[in-house]
């Protein structure tokens, strides 16, 4: 039987310190904690021996948290265990997320030796005051050196994350950040507006009841930053291929693209989510419980066909290429135009959506108002 393509996500839930805006599943952990976690993670991977036989992994992604708290040997051990269980012979991309405050040349060379060929570097801002405000553990000079070190270690496929609409940030300050990040010549940039998440220190200060709420850029400024990102990155040769992601052609993230096109994936590690055989499930989120039972899975939802079709549309329309009508028919046995006749008519009339041969996609304006569009598909 032909093996099914899949992605593999490995969650490393440790950070040197918690950034003030972050609500990801991560916490500081000492080296003993990390060592124990790696051995539990390997146990979890081994538990997939039977299921994994039907799959071949095309992408591998170490995310977090801060995967670069791992020593190169630990990454190598995890990859070796993965190889003993999953078919990695057709791997097309292996990304590791890196925090500039945690790397050395030796470590990055080790990651390269373990097979990683892409780094996603969390820089977020090129302004040291903003980096301090965010609670990042590095300044911009360290971020710049991290990129140089990555190149020296043999990584040329480098992605950088940047956040806009920070407290007190002006359009001019953000513009400077973009210039300085572009000067680093990454191949891929992910750009997000800051979201103030409940439960974070930022929520206390800048949330609905926060005393400093007025320091957040207003909606108009936020939109100008968003427009500036599109403009500057286009000038620098980047193409927007997803709402928040830009790449020099050929350097689009294969792993993230596979989420948006509905490929199956295995999420390994604390709280990681998976999508296997049309079922979404996640691992335990409590570290003590996960360590006791790394193979316990919580089914998030058993999605019916209508739900799967809506999800196909919402994820696919995030990409500038849009969704393929043929692929929809192949998956669901029905014509996309029949199932969503009303929505397509309405959004095409409003110039939010357009058809181009087999593809149905959002226009540039449609991407700007995508949340309104997605709400109609739910
Ligand atoms: S490094 Fe990333 S995951 Fe860790 S606390 Fe900061 S934003 Fe969150």
Boltz pocket constraint, residues with backbone or C-beta under 6 A from the ligand:
constraints:
  - pocket:
      binder: B
      contacts: [[A, 14], [A, 15], [A, 17], [A, 18], [A, 19], [A, 22], [A, 23], [A, 24], [A, 26], [A, 64], [A, 65], [A, 66], [A, 99], [A, 122]]
      max_distance: 6.0
